[in-house]
Amino acid sequence: MGVRASLAVALLVALLAWATTWAVTDDGGSTSATTGGSQSPPVGGDEPGTSDDGDSASGSDKGSDDQSDGGSGSAGAGEGGADDEKLEKSVRRFRAAQRKLAERVSEQLARRTAPVELRVASFNVLGDSHTGPGGNKPAFYPDASARMNMTIGLLRANDIDVVGFQEFEASQYGMFTSRAGEYSLYPGLSLGDKSVRFNIAWRSSAFQLVEARSLSIPYAGGSRIEMPVVLLESTTTKRRAWFANFHNPADTPSLGNNARWRAEAAGIEIAYLTDLHQADGTPVIVTGDFNEREEIFCRFTAAGVFSAAAGGSSGGGCAPPSNMQVDWVFGSTGVAFDDYAATPTGRASDHNLVHARATLVAGE
């Protein structure tokens, strides 16, 4: 056996011996089990050494010896008592620290599982290129700068905490970040000029970024584009949720028929987000312009994992809501929606601002 092992065994033996001697009570006090030296010798009374014939000299000597021994015992008891008091204080401090730690952990768990309300939106802002020189939209829509002011006004007027943008071109990203400083965004320009079109923005006072990912989605003609998935944390409760934002391709004269790529994109999105939610139960909220109505609703809600902010069924047979846009907000189990609206945006865009109140329900 090595030196360290021998020392460890010796320490364990000593601790066991100590444990059999001292019983520590629940309130931090301690009681002595076998402390023979802790009792003081008798004080006063007859001297046991005094003889019957009154020989006080020899009796006095013996009494002095006894008193000397008793004094020695009292000193030992005093030292033992001081050690006991130190031990008791240490135990009380340790248990107080344990209680404080348990209270902090309990408070953090309570916050992280408490309900959280937020307003979430999906908004296709109508890309700058559509209304700039050579664009394909009528003069009814002003340039992107004027429309961005309208967009920011809509977000503020509706108290939007998290929004998924589509057609959010690089020029519009620059306008938004310089004029709406209360929001943070991902991916910004970090994934290039294609992926900037799908930025997620969140109010910095309400949420902070924990993790950022991207998912490769087939767009028009099957070309792949990275689209954002972020894990956000409430700045007040520390409650977390995943947010994803997509734009599936439309059928247009210039882009052709993209039904095949929409179907493939939807399959990738639903499978990925379902796995993400089921990994640890963290709620998932999805925004996007899916360029489909009943088709995408039925696919997202079929398994009962997701429901639509607009209403309708979840799981079982497909019963879509009566008012369907191509823009959607979906939420996994653990997310409840109310106050849904599709707000007209006038000259800001050719899409409505689709938004609702989302509640991350109380966790287990």
C-alpha positions in Angstrom: 0.0 0.0 0.0 1.5 3.4 -0.9 2.1 6.3 1.5 -1.0 8.2 0.2 -3.2 5.2 0.5 -1.9 4.6 4.1 -2.6 8.2 5.0 -6.1 8.0 3.5 -6.9 4.8 5.5 -5.6 6.4 8.7 -7.7 9.5 8.1 -10.8 7.3 7.5 -10.1 5.4 10.8 -9.7 8.7 12.6 -13.0 10.0 11.2 -14.8 6.8 12.1 -13.5 7.1 15.6 -14.6 10.7 15.8 -18.0 9.8 14.4 -18.6 7.2 17.1 -17.6 9.8 19.8 -19.7 12.8 18.6 -23.3 12.8 17.4 -24.1 16.0 15.6 -27.7 17.1 16.0 -30.0 18.4 13.2 -29.9 22.0 14.5 -26.1 22.2 14.4 -25.5 21.4 18.1 -23.6 18.4 19.4 -23.8 16.1 22.4 -20.9 14.2 23.9 -21.2 10.4 23.9 -18.1 9.3 25.8 -16.3 12.3 27.3 -14.9 11.0 30.7 -12.6 14.0 31.0 -15.3 16.6 30.7 -16.7 16.1 34.3 -15.0 18.3 37.0 -13.9 16.6 40.2 -16.0 17.1 43.3 -15.5 20.4 45.1 -15.6 20.6 49.0 -16.8 17.8 51.3 -14.7 15.5 53.4 -11.1 14.8 52.4 -10.9 11.1 51.6 -7.3 11.0 52.9 -8.1 12.2 56.5 -7.3 9.6 59.2 -9.6 8.6 62.0 -7.0 9.7 64.6 -7.1 13.3 63.2 -3.7 13.1 61.6 -4.4 16.1 59.5 -0.9 16.4 58.1 -1.0 13.2 56.1 -4.6 13.8 55.2 -3.8 17.3 54.1 -1.0 16.1 51.9 -3.3 13.5 50.2 -6.0 16.1 49.8 -3.6 18.4 48.1 -2.6 15.7 45.7 -6.3 15.0 44.8 -6.9 18.7 44.2 -3.9 18.9 42.0 -5.2 16.0 39.9 -8.7 17.6 39.8 -7.2 20.8 38.5 -5.5 19.0 35.7 -8.8 17.3 34.7 -10.5 20.7 34.6 -7.9 22.1 32.2 -8.4 19.1 29.9 -12.1 19.6 30.0 -11.7 23.3 29.1 -9.6 22.5 26.1 -12.1 19.8 25.0 -14.9 22.2 25.5 -13.2 24.8 23.3 -12.7 22.2 20.6 -16.3 21.2 20.8 -17.5 24.8 20.5 -15.3 25.3 17.4 -16.7 22.1 15.9 -20.3 23.2 16.6 -19.7 26.6 15.0 -18.2 24.9 11.9 -21.1 22.6 11.6 -23.6 25.4 11.9 -21.8 27.5 9.3 -21.7 24.5 6.9 -25.4 23.8 7.3 -26.3 27.5 6.9 -24.3 27.5 3.7 -26.1 24.4 2.5 -29.5 26.0 3.3 -28.6 29.2 1.4 -27.4 27.2 -1.6 -30.6 25.1 -1.6 -32.7 28.3 -1.5 -30.8 29.8 -4.4 -31.1 26.6 -6.5 -34.8 26.5 -5.7 -35.3 30.1 -6.7 -33.5 29.6 -10.0 -35.6 26.5 -10.8 -38.7 28.4 -10.0 -37.7 31.2 -12.4 -36.6 28.9 -15.1 -39.9 27.0 -15.1 -42.2 30.0 -14.5 -44.6 31.1 -17.4 -43.2 33.7 -19.7 -45.3 35.8 -22.1 -44.0 37.4 -25.3 -45.4 38.8 -28.5 -44.0 37.0 -31.5 -44.4 37.9 -35.2 -43.6 36.8 -38.7 -43.1 39.6 -41.3 -42.2 39.5 -45.0 -40.9 43.1 -45.3 -40.9 43.1 -49.2 -37.3 43.2 -50.3 -35.5 46.4 -51.3 -34.9 45.1 -54.8 -38.6 44.8 -55.4 -39.2 48.5 -55.0 -35.9 49.9 -56.1 -34.8 50.7 -59.7 -36.0 47.9 -62.0 -38.1 46.4 -59.3 -41.3 44.4 -60.0 -43.6 46.2 -57.6 -45.9 49.1 -58.5 -45.1 52.7 -57.4 -47.7 52.3 -54.6 -44.9 51.0 -52.5 -42.2 53.6 -51.6 -38.5 52.8 -51.4 -37.1 50.5 -48.8 -36.0 53.4 -46.5 -39.5 54.8 -46.1 -40.9 51.3 -45.7 -38.4 50.4 -43.0 -39.6 53.3 -40.9 -43.1 51.9 -41.3 -41.9 48.4 -40.4 -40.2 49.6 -37.2 -43.3 51.6 -36.3 -45.5 48.4 -36.7 -43.2 46.4 -34.4 -43.2 49.1 -31.7 -47.0 49.7 -32.0 -47.7 46.0 -31.5 -45.0 45.4 -28.8 -43.3 42.7 -30.7 -40.6 41.0 -28.7 -39.4 38.5 -31.3 -39.9 38.7 -35.1 -38.8 36.5 -38.0 -38.2 38.5 -41.1 -38.3 37.4 -44.7 -37.0 39.2 -47.8 -34.9 41.3 -45.4 -32.1 42.3 -47.7 -28.7 43.6 -46.7 -29.6 47.2 -47.3 -32.7 46.8 -45.1 -30.6 45.1 -42.4 -28.4 48.2 -42.3 -31.5 50.5 -42.0 -33.1 48.4 -39.3 -30.0 48.1 -37.1 -29.3 51.9 -37.3 -32.9 52.8 -36.5 -34.2 50.1 -34.1 -31.3 49.8 -31.6 -33.6 48.1 -29.1 -33.4 44.9 -31.1 -30.6 42.3 -31.5 -30.4 40.1 -34.6 -29.1 36.8 -36.0 -27.5 36.0 -38.4 -27.0 39.6 -39.3 -24.6 39.5 -42.3 -22.5 36.7 -40.8 -23.9 34.0 -43.2 -23.8 36.1 -46.3 -26.2 38.1 -48.5 -28.6 35.2 -49.0 -29.1 34.2 -45.4 -29.5 37.9 -44.3 -33.0 37.7 -45.8 -34.2 35.5 -42.9 -33.0 37.4 -39.8 -34.6 36.8 -36.4 -34.8 40.0 -34.3 -35.5 40.1 -30.6 -35.9 42.9 -28.0 -32.6 43.0 -26.1 -34.2 44.0 -22.9 -36.4 40.9 -23.0 -34.1 38.2 -24.3 -30.5 37.4 -24.7 -28.8 35.0 -27.2 -27.6 31.7 -25.7 -26.9 29.7 -28.9 -27.1 30.3 -32.6 -27.4 27.7 -35.4 -28.5 27.5 -39.0 -30.3 24.9 -41.0 -29.7 24.2 -44.7 -33.0 24.5 -46.5 -33.6 24.0 -50.3 -34.9 27.2 -51.9 -35.9 27.9 -55.5 -34.6 25.2 -57.9 -33.2 23.3 -54.9 -30.3 25.6 -54.1 -29.5 25.5 -50.4 -29.6 28.4 -48.1 -28.8 28.6 -44.4 -31.7 29.7 -42.3 -31.5 30.7 -38.6 -32.3 28.8 -35.4 -31.6 30.5 -32.1 -31.9 29.7 -28.4 -33.0 32.8 -26.5 -33.2 33.2 -22.7 -35.5 35.6 -20.8 -33.5 38.4 -19.2 -35.8 38.3 -16.2 -36.7 34.7 -15.5 -33.9 32.9 -17.5 -36.6 30.8 -19.2 -35.4 29.5 -22.6 -37.0 28.8 -25.9 -35.8 28.0 -29.4 -36.8 30.2 -32.3 -36.6 29.3 -36.0 -37.4 31.4 -39.1 -37.9 30.1 -42.7 -38.9 31.2 -46.1 -39.9 28.4 -48.5 -39.9 29.1 -52.2 -43.0 30.3 -54.1 -44.1 29.4 -57.6 -43.5 32.4 -59.9 -42.8 33.0 -63.6 -39.1 33.8 -62.7 -38.6 31.0 -60.2 -40.8 28.3 -61.8 -42.7 25.6 -59.9 -41.2 24.9 -56.6 -43.7 22.5 -55.0 -41.1 19.8 -54.8 -38.6 22.0 -52.9 -41.3 23.4 -50.6 -42.2 19.8 -49.7 -38.6 18.9 -49.1 -38.0 22.0 -47.1 -41.0 21.4 -44.9 -39.9 17.9 -44.2 -36.4 19.0 -43.1 -37.8 21.9 -40.9 -40.4 19.8 -39.1 -38.1 16.8 -38.5 -35.3 19.0 -37.2 -37.5 21.1 -34.9 -39.4 18.1 -33.5 -36.1 16.5 -32.6 -34.9 19.8 -31.1 -37.9 20.0 -28.9 -38.0 16.4 -27.8 -34.3 16.3 -26.9 -35.0 18.1 -23.6 -38.4 19.6 -23.8 -37.3 23.2 -24.5 -40.2 25.0 -26.2 -39.8 25.8 -29.9 -41.5 28.7 -31.8 -41.4 28.9 -35.6 -42.0 31.8 -37.9 -42.0 32.0 -41.6 -43.4 32.7 -45.1 -44.1 29.1 -46.2 -45.9 30.0 -49.4 -48.5 27.5 -48.5 -51.7 27.5 -46.5 -53.5 24.3 -45.7 -50.6 22.1 -46.9 -48.1 23.5 -44.5 -50.6 23.7 -41.6 -51.5 20.0 -41.9 -47.9 18.9 -42.1 -46.7 20.9 -39.1 -49.6 19.9 -36.9 -50.1 16.3 -37.9 -48.0 14.7 -35.2 -49.5 16.8 -32.4 -46.1 18.4 -31.5 -46.9 21.8 -33.0 -49.9 24.0 -33.1 -50.6 27.2 -35.0 -51.1 30.6 -33.4 -53.9 31.1 -35.9 -55.8 28.2 -34.4 -57.0 24.9 -35.9 -56.3 21.3 -34.9 -53.2 19.7 -33.6 -52.8 15.9 -34.1 -55.3 13.6 -35.6 -57.3 14.8 -38.5 -56.3 18.1 -40.1 -58.8 21.0 -39.4 -57.2 24.3 -40.5 -58.2 27.7 -39.1 -60.6 29.7 -41.2 -58.2 32.6 -41.7 -55.0 31.4 -43.3 -52.1 33.4 -44.6 -49.0 32.1 -46.3 -47.2 33.5 -43.2 -47.3 31.4 -40.1 -46.4 31.2 -36.4 -46.2 27.7 -35.0 -45.3 26.6 -31.4 -44.4 23.2 -29.9 -46.0 21.7 -26.8 -45.2 23.9 -23.9 -46.3 27.0 -25.9 -49.8 28.5 -25.7 -51.1 31.1 -28.1 -53.8 33.8 -27.9 -54.5 37.2 -29.3 -53.6 36.2 -32.8 -53.8 38.9 -35.6 -52.9 39.4 -39.2 -52.4 43.2 -39.3 -52.5 45.0 -42.6 -49.3 46.9 -43.2 -50.4 49.3 -45.9 -47.6 50.6 -48.0 -44.9 49.0 -45.8 -45.2 45.5 -47.5 -47.4 43.3 -49.6 -47.7 41.0 -46.6 -49.6 41.3 -43.3 -47.8 41.4 -40.0 -48.8 38.1 -38.5 -48.4 38.1 -34.7 -49.7 36.6 -31.4 -49.1 36.4 -27.8 -47.1 33.3 -26.9 -46.9 31.9 -23.4 -44.2 29.5 -22.4 -46.3 27.6 -20.0 -45.2 26.5 -16.5 -42.6 23.8 -16.6 -42.4 20.6 -14.6 
